Amino acid sequence: MGTTLNQAKVRKIYQQWAPFYDLVFGTIFEEGRREVVRAAEWVGGRILEVGVGTGISLPYYSSASRVFGIDLSGEMLNKARKRVDSLKLSNVEDLQQMDAEELPFPDSSFDVVTAQCVVNTTPHPEKALDQFARVLKPGGEIILLNRIGAEGGPRLVFERLFQPVTKRLGWRSDFPWERFGEWLKSNPNQMRLLERRPVPPFGHFSLIRFGKPSASISPAKPRHQTSNQSE
């Protein structure tokens, strides 16, 4: 399949993952998923979940939340729709097949945008982040669960050597924090880092919160102390 990520390859990879995605990744990322949902519901309002996949996190949302889920994979979405129907999740607005890099929503459509293990699976991560920021309302938050690559040492060497394999599985193993930092510097929406902290498994994944300044209110202080240390 090659090692360069593009939409067609990512879609094909996750078509293959769909039948057993929950079995492989359900328990491993459960705590991280719950942390993302808690952070999103603290903000409240209308929530866009990018990369909703099989809908595995949808039951964690309270009935007060309004959630719109999107995914590149139709096969993953079929499982998500069955989950919504079987659990009668009336707070889920809709589930649609979309590309995270080309969101069709108008500007300022959502109070929160979440993406769990998504940014490092997209062909152009910064383009996806730009779209998240564009559809976010002033005062809203982007909340990510994402793998952060090592900044040095043996783990960095391993990640770079292993990257051809992980790309065939649908993601990048070498994804340093520097990419988020450079995106923040260049983002026209003046996004700011509110929080970054490691979550299971193994501390290689982080909960990351970016805030979009309100048009009329000074930016609020983050709820948690931001950590800039490498996981």
Residue pairs with C-beta under 8 A, 6 or more apart in sequence:
1 9
1 12
1 13
1 168
2 9
3 163
3 164
3 167
3 168
4 123
4 167
5 121
5 122
5 123
5 167
5 170
5 172
6 123
7 72
7 99
7 101
7 123
10 72
10 121
10 122
10 123
10 170
11 72
11 73
11 74
13 168
13 169
13 170
14 21
14 53
14 71
14 72
14 73
14 75
14 76
14 170
15 73
15 74
15 75
15 76
17 24
17 73
17 76
17 170
18 54
18 73
18 75
18 76
18 78
18 79
21 53
21 54
21 56
21 76
21 79
22 54
22 56
22 79
25 56
25 117
26 56
28 200
28 201
29 116
29 117
29 145
29 201
29 205
31 199
31 200
32 116
32 145
32 199
32 200
32 205
32 207
33 56
33 57
33 60
33 116
33 145
34 60
35 145
35 199
35 207
36 57
36 114
36 116
36 143
36 144
36 145
36 207
37 57
37 60
37 61
37 114
39 141
39 143
39 207
39 209
40 47
40 61
40 65
40 112
40 114
40 141
40 143
41 61
41 62
41 64
41 65
42 223
43 111
43 112
43 140
43 141
43 143
44 64
44 65
44 111
44 112
45 66
45 110
45 111
45 112
45 137
45 140
46 66
46 68
46 93
46 109
46 110
46 111
46 112
47 61
47 65
47 66
47 67
47 68
47 110
47 111
47 112
47 113
47 114
48 67
48 68
48 69
48 70
48 105
48 109
48 110
48 112
48 113
48 114
48 135
49 57
49 58
49 67
49 68
49 69
49 70
49 114
49 115
49 116
50 70
50 100
50 113
50 114
50 115
50 118
50 128
50 132
51 70
51 71
51 72
51 100
51 115
51 116
51 117
51 118
51 121
52 58
52 69
52 70
52 71
52 76
52 77
52 80
52 95
53 71
53 73
53 76
53 79
53 80
54 76
54 79
54 80
54 83
55 69
55 79
55 80
55 81
55 83
55 84
55 92
55 95
56 83
57 116
58 67
58 69
58 80
58 83
58 84
58 87
58 89
58 92
59 83
59 87
59 89
61 67
61 89
61 91
62 91
63 90
63 91
64 91
65 91
66 91
66 93
67 91
67 92
67 93
68 92
68 93
68 94
68 95
68 96
68 110
69 77
69 80
69 92
69 94
69 95
69 96
70 95
70 96
70 97
70 98
70 100
70 103
71 77
71 80
71 95
71 97
71 98
72 97
72 98
72 99
72 100
73 97
74 97
77 95
77 96
77 97
80 95
81 95
83 89
84 92
84 95
98 104
100 115
100 118
100 122
100 128
100 131
100 132
101 122
101 123
101 124
101 127
101 128
101 131
102 131
103 131
103 132
103 134
103 135
105 135
106 135
107 134
107 135
108 135
108 136
108 137
108 138
109 135
109 137
110 135
110 136
110 137
110 140
111 136
111 137
111 139
111 140
111 141
112 136
112 140
112 141
112 142
112 143
113 132
113 135
113 136
113 140
113 141
113 142
113 143
114 142
114 143
114 144
115 128
115 132
115 142
115 143
115 144
115 145
115 146
116 144
116 145
117 145
117 146
117 147
117 171
117 205
118 128
118 144
118 146
119 125
119 128
119 129
119 144
119 146
119 175
120 146
120 147
120 171
120 172
120 175
121 170
121 171
121 172
122 128
125 175
125 179
125 183
126 179
126 182
126 183
126 186
129 142
129 180
129 183
129 187
130 187
132 142
133 142
133 187
133 189
133 191
133 210
133 212
134 189
136 142
136 189
136 212
137 212
138 212
138 213
138 214
138 215
139 211
139 212
139 213
139 214
139 215
139 217
140 211
140 212
141 194
141 209
141 210
141 211
141 212
142 191
142 209
142 210
142 211
142 212
143 207
143 208
143 209
143 210
144 206
144 207
144 208
144 209
144 210
145 199
145 205
145 206
145 207
145 208
146 175
146 205
146 206
146 208
147 171
147 173
147 175
147 204
147 205
147 206
148 175
148 176
148 177
148 204
148 205
148 206
148 230
148 231
149 156
149 159
149 172
149 173
149 174
149 175
149 176
149 177
150 156
150 159
150 176
150 230
151 176
151 177
151 178
151 230
156 174
159 173
159 174
160 173
160 174
162 173
163 172
163 173
163 174
165 173
166 172
166 173
177 196
177 228
177 230
180 193
180 208
184 191
184 192
184 193
184 210
189 212
190 212
190 213
191 210
191 211
191 212
192 210
192 211
192 213
192 219
193 208
193 209
193 210
193 226
194 209
194 210
194 211
194 222
194 223
194 224
194 226
195 207
195 208
195 209
195 222
195 223
195 224
195 225
195 226
196 206
196 207
196 208
196 209
196 226
196 227
196 228
197 206
197 207
197 224
197 227
198 204
198 205
198 206
198 227
198 231
199 205
199 206
199 207
203 231
204 231
205 231
206 231
209 222
211 219
211 220
211 222
213 219
